[in-house]
Amino acid sequence: MAKVLLIDDSMTQLEMLKMQFEKFGFETETAKDGSEGYRKVFETAPDLILSDIVMPNLNGYQLCRLLKNNPRTKEIPIILLTVLDKKIDKFWGGKSGADKFISKTINYDELEEIANKLIAQSPVSDEYKKVLSENSVSEEAIQNEINMVLDELLMNSTFLNEFRDLGEFLSDETTLIEKTFKLLSSFVDYNVAGLFLENPDKNEKNILYLDLNKSSVSNFVIEKIKRDFFVQMPGLPKFTIKDFGHSIIRETVENDKTILDASEFKTVHIVPLISNNNLIGGFCFYNLEECNYPEFKFYKTMVNELQLLLKMHFLYSETEYLSVTDGLTGLYNRRHFETNLEREFIRTKRYPADFSLAMIDIDHFKAVNDNYGHQFGDYVLKEISDIMSASFRKTDMIYRYGGEEITVILTETSLENALIPLERLRIKIANHLFSYNGQSTHITISIGVSSNFVDVKTQEELVEFTDKALYKSKQEGRNRVVTYTHEGFGNILQQQ
C-alpha cells in the first residue's frame, strides 16, 4: 500500500484530504505545518508528499525546495496544492522543484489519477525508505538546513547576476575576457585558466586567452596547453600552428615558482561549449592540486552561464561580421576594404613594413552571364572566391570590391614577393573547370598589383596604381599579372 504524507495548516482541509486518500487506498500520514512535515518525511518515508503552499514558519515553496535540495529526500514526488492560481504562483511552483502544481478545487478523481501516476513514474524503493528512517532530524537541524538552502539560493542568485552583468562588455572582447577571468578566479581555484571564443570570421586566428593565477608558467607549458586545448575542440577545421595563438590577459603571480613542465599539473579540465550543435568556444582549468571541478557546488550554473555568455558574444560577433561581408561570396565587402586599407596604410607608415595590393578581374564575365545565365555567373564568383580563400594566408585579406572585381591586401609582402602567390592563383584559375547545372567552361582572370612604396603618399594613390596595373593587364590580352609603380609598368606575367 502506497503511503502519502499530507501537509496543511488547516485541520479541516487536512482531515478532508486524509479521508479522501484513505478512500483511494493510501496509507496516510499528516502534518500541520512545513517544519513538522519535513521531520515526518524522515520518520514515515512516504511514497508521495502533498502539501499546501500558504503555511506559517515554512511555506510549501520552501519545504519543496528544502526536500529537493536534500539528496536523501529529492526522489520523493511532491504535489503542491493551493488556491493560488496566478502565473507567478505556477512559476515559483516549478522553480521550487514540485513535480505537480494543482488547485485545491481539483476533482478528487483527477487528484487520485495524478497521485497514482506520480508514484508509478517515481517509485520510492524500500532501501531508500530505510535510509530515510535512519536519518531523523531535529528542529535545530531543520532550521540549519533551511538556512543552508537560503544561503545557497542567495549565493546562486548573486553568482547569476555577476555573470549577467558581463553582457555589457560584448562589444569589447578584451574587457569581457578580463572580467570573466576576474569573476572565475573569485570562486574557482586554479593555476591556469583558459577561455576560447569562436569567431564567425574564419580568417581570424583561433586564440586561447589565458589567466595565469598564482604561478609563472614557461612558454613551453603554454604551448602545450594551447595545443592540447584546441585538439579537444570539436568541429574545428584542420589547423597548423600558425592558425591558433594565445594571449595572456591576466597574470597574478603569488610566488616565485615557475611551472616548467605540463606534467606538474595534477588536474586538467577542458570543456568545449556547444550551442545548436555548433562550437561557440570553450574553457579550461589547470591545477597543481587534485581537483574535481564538476563536484563544485555551482559548476553546472557556471557552465550554463559561460555557454550563454559565449553564445551572446558569438551572435554579436556574427552580426558585426555579416555587416562587413558580401552575401554571395562570403568575402569581406568594399566598405571593410576601405577601412582596412586605410588602417594598414597608416600602420605601415608609422612602423615601416611592406604590403601589396592586388586587384583581380574575371575575364569576359559579362559573356559568361550572357552565355550561361546569371546563376552560372554567381557560381563562378563564389567558386573563385573559395579558391582564393584557400590560396592565400590567413593574414592576407580578400574583398569583393564590386561586380566581378576582387581585391587582396597582402600584408608584410613586397611587390616582388606578391607576384608568387598571384601568379600561382592565375594558373590555378585558368586550369580549373567550372561546372554548374550541366554546363562547363574554363575561365581566366586578370591581375594588377602595386605596393606601398615610399613615394606612395595615400591609400587612394595605391588604389589608383593597382587599378592602372589591372587595366594594363586587360589591355595586354588578359590572363596575366601586371605591376605598376611610379616608374611605370613591369613584371608582366602571362600564360606560357
C-alpha positions as CSV (number, residue, x, y, z in Angstrom):
1,M,0.0,0.0,0.0
2,A,1.4,3.4,-1.0
3,K,1.9,6.0,1.7
4,V,1.1,9.7,1.3
5,L,2.2,12.5,3.6
6,L,-0.4,15.3,3.8
7,I,0.7,18.7,5.0
8,D,-1.7,21.6,5.6
9,D,-2.2,24.1,8.5
10,S,-6.0,23.9,8.1
11,M,-7.2,20.9,10.2
12,T,-10.4,20.9,8.2
13,Q,-8.6,20.6,4.9
14,L,-6.2,18.1,6.4
15,E,-9.0,15.8,7.6
16,M,-10.8,16.0,4.2
17,L,-7.6,15.1,2.4
18,K,-6.9,12.3,4.8
19,M,-10.4,10.8,4.3
20,Q,-10.2,11.0,0.5
21,F,-6.8,9.4,0.2
22,E,-7.8,6.6,2.6
23,K,-10.7,6.0,0.2
24,F,-8.2,5.9,-2.6
25,G,-6.5,3.1,-0.8
26,F,-3.5,5.0,0.5
27,E,-1.9,4.8,3.9
28,T,-1.8,8.4,5.2
29,E,0.4,10.5,7.5
30,T,-0.4,14.1,8.3
31,A,1.5,17.2,9.4
32,K,0.1,20.6,10.4
33,D,2.9,22.8,9.0
34,G,6.1,22.6,6.9
35,S,8.5,22.1,9.7
36,E,6.6,19.1,11.1
37,G,6.1,17.8,7.6
38,Y,9.9,17.9,6.9
39,R,10.5,16.0,10.1
40,K,7.8,13.4,9.2
41,V,9.3,12.7,5.8
42,F,12.2,11.0,7.7
43,E,10.0,9.4,10.3
44,T,7.4,7.9,7.8
45,A,9.3,7.6,4.5
46,P,6.3,8.3,2.3
47,D,5.8,7.4,-1.4
48,L,4.2,10.8,-2.1
49,I,4.0,14.2,-0.5
50,L,1.1,16.6,-0.9
51,S,1.5,20.0,0.7
52,D,-0.3,23.3,0.9
53,I,1.7,26.4,0.0
54,V,0.4,29.1,2.3
55,M,1.6,27.9,5.8
56,P,3.4,29.6,8.7
57,N,7.1,29.2,9.5
58,L,7.9,27.1,6.5
59,N,5.7,27.5,3.4
60,G,5.2,25.0,0.7
61,Y,7.7,26.5,-1.7
62,Q,10.4,26.5,0.9
63,L,9.5,23.0,2.1
64,C,9.7,21.7,-1.5
65,R,13.0,23.4,-2.2
66,L,14.4,22.0,1.0
67,L,13.3,18.5,0.2
68,K,14.5,18.7,-3.4
69,N,17.8,20.1,-2.3
70,N,18.5,17.2,0.1
71,P,19.9,14.1,-1.7
72,R,18.1,11.9,0.9
73,T,14.7,13.2,0.0
74,K,14.9,14.6,-3.5
75,E,13.5,11.5,-5.2
76,I,10.1,11.6,-3.4
77,P,7.4,13.1,-5.7
78,I,5.8,16.3,-4.4
79,I,2.4,17.8,-5.2
80,L,1.8,21.5,-4.2
81,L,-1.9,22.1,-3.6
82,T,-3.1,25.7,-3.4
83,V,-5.8,28.2,-4.0
84,L,-3.2,30.5,-5.7
85,D,-3.8,30.4,-9.5
86,K,-1.7,33.3,-10.9
87,K,1.0,32.6,-13.4
88,I,3.7,33.8,-11.0
89,D,2.5,31.2,-8.5
90,K,2.8,28.4,-11.0
91,F,6.2,29.8,-12.0
92,W,7.5,29.6,-8.4
93,G,5.9,26.2,-8.0
94,G,8.0,24.9,-10.9
95,K,11.2,26.7,-9.6
96,S,10.8,25.1,-6.2
97,G,11.1,21.7,-7.8
98,A,7.5,20.5,-7.3
99,D,6.5,17.6,-9.6
100,K,3.0,18.9,-9.9
101,F,1.2,22.2,-9.0
102,I,-2.6,21.9,-8.8
103,S,-5.6,23.8,-7.4
104,K,-7.4,22.9,-4.3
105,T,-10.6,22.9,-6.4
106,I,-9.5,19.9,-8.4
107,N,-11.8,17.0,-8.8
108,Y,-10.9,14.2,-6.4
109,D,-10.9,11.5,-9.1
110,E,-8.4,13.6,-11.1
111,L,-6.3,14.1,-7.9
112,E,-6.2,10.3,-7.4
113,E,-5.1,9.8,-11.0
114,I,-2.3,12.3,-10.7
115,A,-1.1,10.8,-7.4
116,N,-1.0,7.3,-8.7
117,K,0.8,8.4,-11.9
118,L,3.5,10.3,-10.0
119,I,4.1,7.2,-7.7
120,A,4.3,5.0,-10.8
121,Q,6.8,7.4,-12.5
122,S,9.0,7.9,-9.4
123,P,8.7,4.9,-7.2
124,V,10.5,5.2,-3.8
125,S,12.4,1.9,-3.1
126,D,12.4,0.1,0.2
127,E,16.1,0.7,0.5
128,Y,15.6,4.4,0.0
129,K,12.9,4.4,2.7
130,K,15.2,2.6,5.1
131,V,17.9,5.3,4.7
132,L,15.3,8.0,5.4
133,S,14.0,6.3,8.6
134,E,17.6,6.0,9.8
135,N,18.2,9.8,9.5
136,S,15.7,11.5,11.6
137,V,16.1,15.3,12.0
138,S,15.7,17.7,15.0
139,E,14.1,21.1,14.9
140,E,17.5,22.6,15.1
141,A,18.7,20.5,12.2
142,I,15.7,21.6,10.1
143,Q,16.5,25.3,10.8
144,N,20.1,24.7,9.9
145,E,19.2,23.1,6.6
146,I,16.7,25.9,5.8
147,N,19.5,28.4,6.4
148,M,21.8,26.4,4.1
149,V,19.2,26.3,1.3
150,L,18.5,30.0,1.7
151,D,22.2,30.9,1.7
152,E,22.8,28.7,-1.4
153,L,19.9,30.4,-3.2
154,L,21.3,33.8,-2.3
155,M,24.8,32.8,-3.5
156,N,23.5,31.3,-6.7
157,S,21.4,34.4,-7.4
158,T,24.5,36.6,-6.8
159,F,26.5,34.3,-9.0
160,L,24.0,34.6,-11.8
161,N,23.8,38.4,-11.5
162,E,27.6,38.6,-11.7
163,F,27.6,36.6,-15.0
164,R,24.7,38.5,-16.5
165,D,26.5,41.8,-15.8
166,L,29.3,40.7,-18.1
167,G,26.9,41.0,-21.0
168,E,27.5,44.8,-21.2
169,F,31.1,44.1,-22.4
170,L,30.1,42.1,-25.5
171,S,31.5,44.9,-27.8
172,D,34.9,44.9,-26.1
173,E,36.3,41.3,-26.2
174,T,39.4,42.0,-24.2
175,T,37.5,43.6,-21.3
176,L,34.9,40.9,-21.5
177,I,37.5,38.2,-21.1
178,E,39.4,40.0,-18.4
179,K,36.3,40.5,-16.3
180,T,35.2,36.9,-16.9
181,F,38.6,35.7,-15.5
182,K,38.3,38.0,-12.6
183,L,34.9,36.5,-11.7
184,L,36.0,32.9,-12.2
185,S,39.1,33.4,-10.1
186,S,36.9,34.7,-7.2
187,F,35.3,31.3,-6.7
188,V,37.3,28.7,-8.6
189,D,40.8,27.6,-7.6
190,Y,43.2,27.1,-10.5
191,N,46.8,27.9,-11.5
192,V,46.0,28.4,-15.2
193,A,42.6,29.1,-16.8
194,G,41.9,29.4,-20.5
195,L,38.9,30.8,-22.5
196,F,38.3,30.5,-26.2
197,L,35.6,32.4,-28.1
198,E,34.8,31.1,-31.5
199,N,34.8,33.7,-34.2
200,P,32.4,33.6,-37.2
201,D,35.2,35.1,-39.3
202,K,37.2,32.0,-40.3
203,N,40.0,34.3,-41.5
204,E,40.8,35.1,-37.9
205,K,43.1,33.0,-35.8
206,N,41.8,30.8,-33.0
207,I,43.0,32.5,-29.8
208,L,43.2,30.9,-26.4
209,Y,43.0,33.6,-23.7
210,L,44.9,32.7,-20.6
211,D,44.8,33.7,-16.9
212,L,48.0,32.7,-15.1
213,N,47.0,32.6,-11.5
214,K,49.4,32.2,-8.6
215,S,52.4,30.8,-10.6
216,S,54.6,31.7,-13.5
217,V,54.3,29.4,-16.5
218,S,57.1,28.7,-19.0
219,N,56.4,29.3,-22.7
220,F,56.9,25.5,-23.4
221,V,54.0,24.8,-21.0
222,I,51.8,27.5,-22.5
223,E,52.3,26.0,-26.0
224,K,51.5,22.5,-24.6
225,I,48.3,23.8,-23.0
226,K,47.3,25.6,-26.2
227,R,47.8,22.5,-28.4
228,D,46.0,20.2,-26.0
229,F,43.1,22.6,-25.7
230,F,42.4,23.1,-29.4
231,V,42.8,19.4,-30.2
232,Q,39.8,18.8,-27.9
233,M,37.6,21.4,-29.5
234,P,35.2,19.6,-31.9
235,G,34.3,20.9,-35.3
236,L,37.5,23.0,-35.9
237,P,39.0,22.5,-39.3
238,K,42.4,21.0,-39.6
239,F,44.9,23.6,-38.5
240,T,48.6,24.3,-38.3
241,I,50.5,26.1,-35.5
242,K,50.1,29.4,-37.5
243,D,46.3,29.1,-37.3
244,F,46.0,29.4,-33.5
245,G,47.6,31.6,-30.8
246,H,47.3,32.7,-27.2
247,S,47.0,35.9,-25.3
248,I,47.8,36.3,-21.6
249,I,45.1,38.5,-20.3
250,R,45.7,38.3,-16.5
251,E,48.9,37.3,-14.7
252,T,48.5,37.4,-10.9
253,V,51.7,35.6,-9.7
254,E,51.7,35.0,-5.9
255,N,55.1,33.2,-5.6
256,D,58.4,32.6,-7.3
257,K,57.6,29.2,-8.6
258,T,57.7,28.6,-12.3
259,I,55.9,25.7,-13.9
260,L,58.3,24.2,-16.3
261,D,56.5,21.0,-17.4
262,A,52.8,20.4,-18.1
263,S,53.1,17.1,-16.2
264,E,53.2,19.1,-13.0
265,F,49.5,19.7,-13.3
266,K,47.6,17.1,-11.3
267,T,44.2,18.3,-12.7
268,V,43.5,19.2,-16.4
269,H,39.9,20.1,-17.1
270,I,39.0,21.1,-20.7
271,V,35.4,21.7,-21.7
272,P,34.1,22.7,-25.2
273,L,30.9,24.8,-25.2
274,I,28.3,23.8,-27.8
275,S,25.1,25.6,-28.9
276,N,22.8,24.2,-31.6
277,N,25.4,21.6,-32.4
278,N,28.0,24.3,-33.2
279,L,31.1,25.1,-31.3
280,I,30.9,28.5,-29.8
281,G,34.0,28.3,-27.5
282,G,35.4,26.5,-24.5
283,F,37.2,26.9,-21.2
284,C,39.9,25.0,-19.3
285,F,41.3,24.9,-15.8
286,Y,44.8,23.6,-14.9
287,N,45.6,22.9,-11.2
288,L,48.8,21.7,-9.5
289,E,46.5,20.1,-6.9
290,E,43.9,17.3,-7.3
291,C,40.6,19.0,-8.0
292,N,37.2,17.6,-9.2
293,Y,35.7,20.6,-10.9
294,P,32.3,19.1,-11.7
295,E,31.7,18.5,-8.0
296,F,32.0,22.2,-7.4
297,K,28.6,23.4,-6.0
298,F,27.9,25.9,-8.7
299,Y,29.7,24.1,-11.5
300,K,26.6,23.5,-13.6
301,T,25.5,27.1,-13.2
302,M,29.0,28.3,-14.2
303,V,29.0,26.1,-17.3
304,N,25.5,27.3,-18.3
305,E,26.3,30.9,-17.8
306,L,29.6,30.7,-19.7
307,Q,27.7,29.0,-22.5
308,L,25.1,31.7,-22.5
309,L,27.8,34.4,-22.4
310,L,29.7,32.9,-25.3
311,K,26.6,32.4,-27.3
312,M,25.7,36.1,-26.9
313,H,29.2,37.0,-27.9
314,F,29.1,34.8,-31.0
315,L,25.8,36.3,-32.1
316,Y,27.1,39.8,-31.5
317,S,30.3,39.0,-33.5
318,E,28.3,37.3,-36.2
319,T,26.2,40.5,-36.6
320,E,29.3,42.6,-36.9
321,Y,30.9,40.1,-39.3
322,L,27.8,40.0,-41.6
323,S,27.9,43.8,-41.8
324,V,31.3,43.7,-43.4
325,T,30.9,40.6,-45.7
326,D,29.4,40.1,-49.1
327,G,26.4,37.8,-49.0
328,L,27.2,35.9,-52.2
329,T,30.9,35.2,-51.9
330,G,31.4,35.3,-48.2
331,L,34.3,37.7,-48.8
332,Y,34.8,41.0,-47.0
333,N,32.9,43.8,-48.7
334,R,34.1,47.1,-50.1
335,R,33.3,49.2,-47.0
336,H,35.5,46.8,-44.9
337,F,38.2,47.0,-47.6
338,E,38.4,50.8,-47.4
339,T,38.6,50.7,-43.6
340,N,41.3,48.1,-43.5
341,L,43.3,49.6,-46.3
342,E,43.4,52.9,-44.5
343,R,44.4,51.1,-41.3
344,E,47.1,49.1,-43.0
345,F,48.5,52.1,-44.8
346,I,48.7,54.2,-41.6
347,R,50.3,51.3,-39.7
348,T,53.0,50.7,-42.3
349,K,53.8,54.4,-42.5
350,R,54.2,54.5,-38.7
351,Y,56.0,51.2,-38.4
352,P,57.7,50.8,-41.8
353,A,56.8,47.5,-43.5
354,D,55.9,46.2,-46.9
355,F,52.4,45.4,-48.0
356,S,51.0,44.9,-51.5
357,L,47.5,45.5,-53.1
358,A,46.2,43.3,-55.9
359,M,43.0,43.8,-58.0
360,I,41.6,40.8,-59.8
361,D,39.0,40.9,-62.5
362,I,37.2,37.9,-64.0
363,D,37.9,37.9,-67.8
364,H,34.8,38.3,-70.1
365,F,32.4,37.9,-67.1
366,K,29.6,39.6,-69.0
367,A,29.8,37.0,-71.7
368,V,29.7,34.3,-69.0
369,N,26.4,35.7,-67.7
370,D,25.0,36.1,-71.3
371,N,26.0,32.6,-72.4
372,Y,25.3,30.6,-69.3
373,G,22.9,32.7,-67.3
374,H,23.3,34.7,-64.1
375,Q,23.1,31.7,-61.8
376,F,26.2,30.3,-63.5
377,G,27.8,33.7,-63.1
378,D,27.1,33.7,-59.4
379,Y,28.5,30.2,-59.1
380,V,31.7,31.4,-60.8
381,L,32.1,34.3,-58.4
382,K,31.6,32.0,-55.4
383,E,33.9,29.3,-56.8
384,I,36.7,31.8,-57.5
385,S,36.2,33.4,-54.1
386,D,36.6,29.9,-52.4
387,I,39.7,29.1,-54.4
388,M,41.2,32.4,-53.4
389,S,40.4,31.9,-49.7
390,A,42.2,28.6,-49.9
391,S,45.2,30.0,-51.7
392,F,46.2,32.9,-49.5
393,R,47.5,33.2,-46.0
394,K,45.1,34.0,-43.1
395,T,46.9,37.3,-42.7
396,D,46.1,38.3,-46.3
397,M,42.6,39.9,-46.6
398,I,40.3,39.3,-49.5
399,Y,37.4,41.5,-50.5
400,R,34.7,41.7,-53.1
401,Y,35.4,45.2,-54.5
402,G,32.4,45.3,-56.8
403,G,30.8,43.3,-59.6
404,E,33.4,40.8,-60.7
405,E,36.4,42.6,-59.2
406,I,38.1,41.2,-56.1
407,T,40.9,42.9,-54.1
408,V,43.6,41.4,-51.9
409,I,45.7,43.1,-49.3
410,L,48.9,41.0,-48.9
411,T,50.3,42.0,-45.5
412,E,54.1,42.0,-44.9
413,T,54.7,41.3,-48.6
414,S,56.8,43.2,-51.1
415,L,55.8,43.7,-54.6
416,E,58.3,41.0,-55.8
417,N,57.0,38.5,-53.3
418,A,53.4,39.3,-54.0
419,L,53.9,38.1,-57.6
420,I,54.5,34.5,-56.5
421,P,51.1,33.7,-54.9
422,L,49.2,35.8,-57.5
423,E,50.8,34.0,-60.5
424,R,50.1,30.7,-58.7
425,L,46.4,31.8,-58.4
426,R,46.2,32.9,-62.0
427,I,47.4,29.5,-63.2
428,K,45.1,27.6,-60.8
429,I,42.0,29.5,-62.0
430,A,43.0,29.0,-65.7
431,N,43.3,25.3,-65.2
432,H,40.1,24.9,-63.2
433,L,37.0,23.5,-64.9
434,F,33.9,25.5,-63.8
435,S,30.9,23.1,-63.9
436,Y,27.4,24.0,-62.8
437,N,23.9,22.6,-63.6
438,G,25.2,20.5,-66.5
439,Q,27.3,23.3,-68.1
440,S,31.1,23.6,-68.0
441,T,33.7,26.2,-69.2
442,H,37.2,27.5,-68.5
443,I,37.7,31.0,-67.1
444,T,40.7,33.2,-66.7
445,I,41.5,36.3,-64.5
446,S,43.5,39.4,-65.0
447,I,45.5,40.8,-62.1
448,G,47.0,44.2,-61.3
449,V,49.3,44.7,-58.3
450,S,51.1,47.6,-56.6
451,S,52.8,48.2,-53.3
452,N,53.2,50.8,-50.6
453,F,56.5,52.3,-51.9
454,V,58.0,55.2,-50.0
455,D,56.8,57.6,-52.7
456,V,53.1,56.4,-52.5
457,K,51.6,59.1,-50.4
458,T,48.0,57.9,-49.8
459,Q,45.9,54.8,-50.0
460,E,43.9,56.4,-52.8
461,E,47.1,56.7,-54.8
462,L,47.9,53.0,-54.1
463,V,44.4,52.0,-55.4
464,E,45.0,54.2,-58.4
465,F,48.3,52.4,-59.2
466,T,46.8,49.0,-58.7
467,D,43.8,49.9,-61.0
468,K,46.2,51.1,-63.7
469,A,48.0,47.7,-63.5
470,L,44.8,45.8,-63.8
471,Y,43.7,47.9,-66.8
472,K,47.1,47.2,-68.4
473,S,46.6,43.5,-67.8
474,K,43.3,43.5,-69.6
475,Q,44.6,45.8,-72.3
476,E,47.6,43.4,-73.0
477,G,45.2,40.4,-73.6
478,R,44.0,39.4,-70.1
479,N,45.0,36.2,-68.2
480,R,48.2,37.9,-66.8
481,V,49.7,39.7,-63.8
482,V,50.9,43.2,-64.2
483,T,52.7,45.5,-61.7
484,Y,52.7,49.3,-61.6
485,T,54.9,51.8,-59.7
486,H,55.9,55.4,-60.2
487,E,58.4,54.1,-62.7
488,G,55.7,52.5,-64.8
489,F,54.5,49.0,-65.7
490,G,56.6,45.9,-65.2
491,N,56.8,42.2,-64.3
492,I,54.1,41.2,-66.8
493,L,53.5,37.5,-66.1
494,Q,51.2,35.9,-68.7
495,Q,50.2,32.4,-69.7
496,Q,53.0,30.4,-71.2
